[in-house]
């Protein structure tokens, strides 16, 4: 499943120290200032999937 920001959201990708797993942390900031954190993993075909 591809991850695409919803309208009004800003995604900040931050590379994780565990480079072996190639995990990144995604911080979605919504229009009302709430923050939602989720982890995604890059798969071999370069698409992203939710963990």
Beta strands, then each sheet from edge to edge (+ up, - down):
strand 1: 10-15
strand 2: 23-29
strand 3: 35-42
strand 4: 48-50
sheet 1: 1+ 2- 3+ 4-
end
